[in-house]
Amino acid sequence: MAEPLGKLDHIGIAVHNVAEARKFFEGVLGAKFDHEADSPQAGYKLAVLQLNGLTLELLEPLGAGSFLHKFLEKRGEGMHHLTFNVPDSRGKVAELKSAGVRVVDETEWPSGAYEAFISPRSSHGVLIQLGNGYPTLDNVAPNSRAVK
């Protein structure tokens, strides 16, 4: 039996409009707003919410060329990805690949952090992000980027 992948860091949810989605998650579910940020180079805006120890990341596309715009057109609003904190993410990715798991979009960040995604084709339709450090993990994002 495999060792656990890592600790769940956050759940990414694709939405058409972050402000509208916040009304539901905060007003109905009681989530607490943490921060909001735009990432024009990556093509999305995000709002991070806390819900009883669970971090939710609401993702809104910025422009028609955004990967999220395409996702929303094809699948509609809903869960986009699960992100796990995997301290030795490079080693885990090598292990997954050797086991025949399809891994995509590996990124080495200037901060030294590393991330990759397990393709939904290997994980029964669920996009799984694994990594360590900023900007992959919401729970380690520097305050200077956060807009309260």
C-alpha positions as CSV (number, residue, x, y, z in Angstrom):
1,M,0.0,0.0,0.0
2,A,1.3,3.5,-0.9
3,E,2.2,6.1,1.7
4,P,-0.2,9.1,1.9
5,L,0.6,11.7,-0.8
6,G,0.7,14.7,1.6
7,K,-1.5,17.0,3.6
8,L,-4.4,18.7,1.8
9,D,-3.5,22.4,1.4
10,H,-6.6,23.7,-0.5
11,I,-9.4,22.9,-2.9
12,G,-9.6,25.1,-6.0
13,I,-13.0,25.9,-7.3
14,A,-13.6,27.4,-10.7
15,V,-16.2,30.2,-10.8
16,H,-17.4,32.7,-13.3
17,N,-17.3,35.6,-10.8
18,V,-15.3,35.6,-7.5
19,A,-17.5,38.3,-6.0
20,E,-20.7,36.4,-6.6
21,A,-19.2,33.1,-5.4
22,R,-18.0,34.7,-2.2
23,K,-21.6,35.7,-1.4
24,F,-22.5,32.0,-1.2
25,F,-19.4,30.6,0.5
26,E,-19.3,33.4,3.1
27,G,-23.0,34.2,3.5
28,V,-24.4,30.6,3.3
29,L,-21.5,28.4,4.4
30,G,-19.8,30.8,6.8
31,A,-16.4,30.8,5.2
32,K,-14.1,33.6,6.3
33,F,-12.3,35.8,3.6
34,D,-8.5,35.6,3.8
35,H,-7.2,37.3,0.8
36,E,-7.7,38.1,-2.9
37,A,-5.1,38.4,-5.7
38,D,-4.9,38.8,-9.5
39,S,-2.5,36.8,-11.5
40,P,-2.7,38.3,-15.0
41,Q,0.3,36.3,-16.3
42,A,-1.4,33.0,-15.2
43,G,-4.9,34.2,-16.4
44,Y,-6.9,34.2,-13.2
45,K,-8.1,36.1,-10.2
46,L,-8.4,34.2,-6.9
47,A,-10.0,34.6,-3.5
48,V,-8.9,32.5,-0.6
49,L,-11.4,31.6,2.1
50,Q,-11.1,29.7,5.3
51,L,-13.8,27.2,6.4
52,N,-13.2,25.5,9.7
53,G,-9.6,24.6,8.9
54,L,-10.2,24.0,5.2
55,T,-8.8,26.4,2.6
56,L,-10.9,27.1,-0.4
57,E,-9.5,28.9,-3.4
58,L,-12.1,30.5,-5.7
59,L,-10.7,31.0,-9.2
60,E,-12.1,33.3,-11.8
61,P,-10.7,33.6,-15.4
62,L,-9.1,36.8,-16.6
63,G,-9.9,36.9,-20.3
64,A,-11.1,34.5,-22.9
65,G,-7.6,32.9,-23.3
66,S,-7.4,31.8,-19.7
67,F,-7.3,28.0,-19.0
68,L,-10.1,28.6,-16.6
69,H,-12.3,30.2,-19.3
70,K,-11.9,27.0,-21.3
71,F,-12.6,24.8,-18.2
72,L,-15.8,26.7,-17.3
73,E,-17.0,26.5,-20.9
74,K,-16.5,22.7,-21.0
75,R,-17.5,21.8,-17.4
76,G,-19.2,24.7,-15.8
77,E,-18.5,26.0,-12.3
78,G,-17.2,23.5,-9.7
79,M,-14.2,21.8,-8.3
80,H,-11.1,22.5,-10.4
81,H,-8.3,20.9,-8.4
82,L,-7.1,19.5,-5.0
83,T,-3.7,20.7,-3.8
84,F,-1.5,18.7,-1.5
85,N,1.6,19.8,0.5
86,V,4.2,17.3,-0.5
87,P,7.6,18.3,1.1
88,D,9.6,16.2,-1.3
89,S,7.4,16.8,-4.3
90,R,10.2,16.2,-6.8
91,G,10.9,12.8,-5.3
92,K,7.2,12.0,-5.2
93,V,6.7,13.0,-8.8
94,A,9.6,10.7,-9.9
95,E,8.0,7.9,-7.9
96,L,4.6,8.6,-9.5
97,K,6.0,8.7,-13.0
98,S,7.8,5.4,-12.5
99,A,4.5,3.9,-11.4
100,G,2.9,5.0,-14.7
101,V,1.0,8.0,-13.4
102,R,0.6,10.8,-15.9
103,V,2.2,13.9,-14.4
104,V,1.9,17.3,-16.3
105,D,2.8,20.9,-15.9
106,E,5.9,20.6,-13.7
107,T,7.1,24.0,-12.6
108,E,10.2,25.1,-10.7
109,W,9.5,28.5,-9.1
110,P,12.2,31.2,-8.5
111,S,11.5,30.8,-4.7
112,G,12.8,27.2,-5.0
113,A,9.3,25.8,-4.7
114,Y,8.3,23.0,-7.1
115,E,4.9,21.9,-8.3
116,A,3.3,19.4,-10.7
117,F,-0.1,18.1,-11.5
118,I,-1.4,14.5,-11.7
119,S,-3.5,14.4,-14.9
120,P,-7.2,13.8,-14.4
121,R,-6.7,10.9,-16.9
122,S,-4.7,9.1,-14.2
123,S,-6.8,10.1,-11.2
124,H,-10.4,9.3,-12.2
125,G,-11.2,12.8,-13.4
126,V,-9.6,14.8,-10.6
127,L,-6.8,17.3,-11.2
128,I,-4.4,16.9,-8.3
129,Q,-1.7,19.5,-7.7
130,L,1.3,18.6,-5.5
131,G,4.0,20.8,-4.4
132,N,5.8,22.7,-1.7
133,G,6.3,26.4,-0.8
134,Y,5.0,29.6,-2.4
135,P,3.1,30.1,-4.7
136,T,1.7,26.5,-4.8
137,L,0.5,26.4,-1.2
138,D,-2.0,28.9,0.0
139,N,-1.0,28.5,3.6
140,V,2.5,29.9,3.0
141,A,1.6,32.8,0.7
142,P,3.5,36.0,1.7
143,N,1.3,38.8,3.2
144,S,2.7,41.3,0.7
145,R,0.8,39.6,-2.1
146,A,-2.5,39.4,-0.3
147,V,-5.1,42.1,-0.8
148,K,-7.4,42.2,2.3
